[in-house]
Amino acid sequence: MSKETVHTDDAPAAAGAYSQATTNGDLVFTAGQIALTPDGDSLADKPVPVQTTQALDNLAAVLEEAGTSLDNVLKTTVFLADIDDFEAMNETYATYFEEEPPARSAVQAGALPLEMDVEIEAVATKP
């Protein structure tokens, strides 16, 4: 199967030359999701747990549009503006992946889009 792009209005629109996600029918690769509401309102001034919640809610919406869910995530990458925010991010993140959490990498990035503290991307499989 060839590449398909994914778009949902339930997550912020892509702000550049990228898709919210792409799929080949079996795997879904998402773009990094940040703390923007689906209407584009920034939550950059909110604490890390609030930003993490919005990023994961956006991720869930994109995955749902692609025909899958957080339950089928194989791997996430979490980008943090400050690695010292790992614990605050992780407490919220863990509530989204309570059973059989995916593999994960977490890295400190030099800077994130729109002065965010958290960005999360995922690779998922379709059921």
C-alpha positions as a Markdown table, in Angstrom:
| # | Residue | x | y | z |
|---|---|---|---|---|
| 1 | Met | 0.0 | 0.0 | 0.0 |
| 2 | Ser | 1.3 | 3.5 | -0.8 |
| 3 | Lys | 1.7 | 6.4 | 1.6 |
| 4 | Glu | -1.5 | 8.2 | 2.8 |
| 5 | Thr | -1.6 | 11.4 | 4.8 |
| 6 | Val | -3.8 | 12.0 | 7.8 |
| 7 | His | -5.6 | 15.2 | 8.8 |
| 8 | Thr | -8.2 | 15.9 | 11.5 |
| 9 | Asp | -9.7 | 19.1 | 12.7 |
| 10 | Asp | -9.7 | 17.6 | 16.3 |
| 11 | Ala | -5.9 | 18.5 | 16.5 |
| 12 | Pro | -4.0 | 21.6 | 15.5 |
| 13 | Ala | -3.4 | 22.0 | 11.8 |
| 14 | Ala | 0.1 | 21.4 | 10.5 |
| 15 | Ala | 1.9 | 24.8 | 10.6 |
| 16 | Gly | 4.4 | 24.0 | 7.8 |
| 17 | Ala | 5.2 | 21.5 | 5.1 |
| 18 | Tyr | 4.3 | 18.4 | 7.0 |
| 19 | Ser | 1.2 | 16.2 | 7.7 |
| 20 | Gln | -0.3 | 15.5 | 11.1 |
| 21 | Ala | 0.5 | 11.9 | 10.3 |
| 22 | Thr | 1.3 | 9.5 | 7.5 |
| 23 | Thr | 0.4 | 5.8 | 7.1 |
| 24 | Asn | 1.2 | 3.0 | 4.8 |
| 25 | Gly | -1.9 | 1.0 | 5.9 |
| 26 | Asp | -0.2 | -0.9 | 8.8 |
| 27 | Leu | 1.9 | 1.7 | 10.6 |
| 28 | Val | 1.1 | 5.3 | 11.5 |
| 29 | Phe | 3.8 | 7.9 | 12.0 |
| 30 | Thr | 2.7 | 11.1 | 13.7 |
| 31 | Ala | 4.2 | 14.5 | 13.6 |
| 32 | Gly | 5.2 | 15.9 | 16.9 |
| 33 | Gln | 2.3 | 17.2 | 18.9 |
| 34 | Ile | 2.5 | 20.3 | 21.1 |
| 35 | Ala | 0.2 | 22.1 | 23.5 |
| 36 | Leu | -1.9 | 23.9 | 20.9 |
| 37 | Thr | -5.7 | 23.4 | 21.1 |
| 38 | Pro | -7.4 | 22.2 | 18.0 |
| 39 | Asp | -8.4 | 25.9 | 17.4 |
| 40 | Gly | -4.7 | 26.9 | 17.5 |
| 41 | Asp | -4.7 | 28.5 | 21.0 |
| 42 | Ser | -1.2 | 28.2 | 22.6 |
| 43 | Leu | -0.8 | 26.7 | 26.1 |
| 44 | Ala | 2.9 | 27.5 | 26.1 |
| 45 | Asp | 2.5 | 29.5 | 29.3 |
| 46 | Lys | 0.8 | 26.6 | 31.1 |
| 47 | Pro | 2.7 | 24.1 | 33.4 |
| 48 | Val | 4.3 | 21.0 | 31.9 |
| 49 | Pro | 1.5 | 18.6 | 33.0 |
| 50 | Val | -1.1 | 20.8 | 31.2 |
| 51 | Gln | 1.1 | 20.9 | 28.1 |
| 52 | Thr | 1.7 | 17.1 | 28.2 |
| 53 | Thr | -2.1 | 16.5 | 28.5 |
| 54 | Gln | -2.8 | 18.7 | 25.4 |
| 55 | Ala | 0.0 | 17.1 | 23.4 |
| 56 | Leu | -1.3 | 13.6 | 24.2 |
| 57 | Asp | -4.9 | 14.6 | 23.5 |
| 58 | Asn | -3.8 | 15.9 | 20.1 |
| 59 | Leu | -1.9 | 12.7 | 19.5 |
| 60 | Ala | -4.9 | 10.6 | 20.3 |
| 61 | Ala | -7.1 | 12.6 | 17.9 |
| 62 | Val | -4.6 | 12.2 | 15.1 |
| 63 | Leu | -4.3 | 8.5 | 15.8 |
| 64 | Glu | -8.1 | 8.1 | 15.9 |
| 65 | Glu | -8.4 | 9.8 | 12.5 |
| 66 | Ala | -5.8 | 7.3 | 11.2 |
| 67 | Gly | -7.8 | 4.4 | 12.4 |
| 68 | Thr | -5.9 | 3.5 | 15.5 |
| 69 | Ser | -5.5 | 4.7 | 19.1 |
| 70 | Leu | -3.0 | 5.3 | 21.9 |
| 71 | Asp | -3.5 | 1.6 | 22.8 |
| 72 | Asn | -1.6 | 0.6 | 19.6 |
| 73 | Val | 1.3 | 3.0 | 20.0 |
| 74 | Leu | 4.6 | 1.1 | 19.6 |
| 75 | Lys | 7.0 | 3.9 | 20.3 |
| 76 | Thr | 7.0 | 7.6 | 21.4 |
| 77 | Thr | 9.6 | 10.2 | 21.4 |
| 78 | Val | 9.2 | 13.0 | 23.9 |
| 79 | Phe | 11.1 | 16.2 | 23.4 |
| 80 | Leu | 11.5 | 18.5 | 26.4 |
| 81 | Ala | 12.8 | 22.0 | 26.4 |
| 82 | Asp | 14.3 | 21.2 | 29.8 |
| 83 | Ile | 15.1 | 17.6 | 30.8 |
| 84 | Asp | 14.5 | 18.6 | 34.4 |
| 85 | Asp | 10.8 | 18.6 | 33.5 |
| 86 | Phe | 10.9 | 14.9 | 32.9 |
| 87 | Glu | 9.2 | 13.9 | 36.1 |
| 88 | Ala | 6.3 | 16.4 | 35.7 |
| 89 | Met | 5.8 | 15.2 | 32.1 |
| 90 | Asn | 6.1 | 11.5 | 33.1 |
| 91 | Glu | 3.5 | 11.7 | 35.8 |
| 92 | Thr | 0.9 | 12.9 | 33.2 |
| 93 | Tyr | 2.2 | 10.7 | 30.4 |
| 94 | Ala | 1.9 | 7.5 | 32.6 |
| 95 | Thr | -1.9 | 8.1 | 33.0 |
| 96 | Tyr | -2.3 | 7.7 | 29.2 |
| 97 | Phe | -0.3 | 4.5 | 29.0 |
| 98 | Glu | -1.2 | 2.6 | 32.1 |
| 99 | Glu | -1.1 | -0.9 | 30.7 |
| 100 | Glu | 1.6 | -2.1 | 28.3 |
| 101 | Pro | 3.2 | 1.3 | 27.7 |
| 102 | Pro | 5.1 | 1.8 | 24.4 |
| 103 | Ala | 8.8 | 2.1 | 24.1 |
| 104 | Arg | 9.9 | 5.6 | 24.6 |
| 105 | Ser | 12.8 | 8.0 | 24.3 |
| 106 | Ala | 12.9 | 11.4 | 26.1 |
| 107 | Val | 15.4 | 14.0 | 25.1 |
| 108 | Gln | 16.1 | 17.6 | 25.9 |
| 109 | Ala | 15.8 | 19.7 | 22.7 |
| 110 | Gly | 17.6 | 23.0 | 22.3 |
| 111 | Ala | 14.2 | 24.7 | 21.7 |
| 112 | Leu | 10.7 | 23.6 | 20.7 |
| 113 | Pro | 8.2 | 25.2 | 18.4 |
| 114 | Leu | 6.3 | 28.2 | 19.7 |
| 115 | Glu | 8.3 | 28.2 | 23.0 |
| 116 | Met | 6.6 | 25.0 | 24.2 |
| 117 | Asp | 8.1 | 22.8 | 26.9 |
| 118 | Val | 6.9 | 19.5 | 25.5 |
| 119 | Glu | 6.5 | 17.8 | 22.1 |
| 120 | Ile | 5.5 | 14.2 | 21.6 |
| 121 | Glu | 5.5 | 12.0 | 18.5 |
| 122 | Ala | 4.5 | 8.4 | 18.0 |
| 123 | Val | 4.6 | 5.4 | 15.8 |
| 124 | Ala | 1.5 | 3.2 | 16.0 |
| 125 | Thr | 0.1 | 0.1 | 14.4 |
| 126 | Lys | -3.4 | -0.3 | 13.1 |
| 127 | Pro | -5.5 | -3.1 | 14.7 |
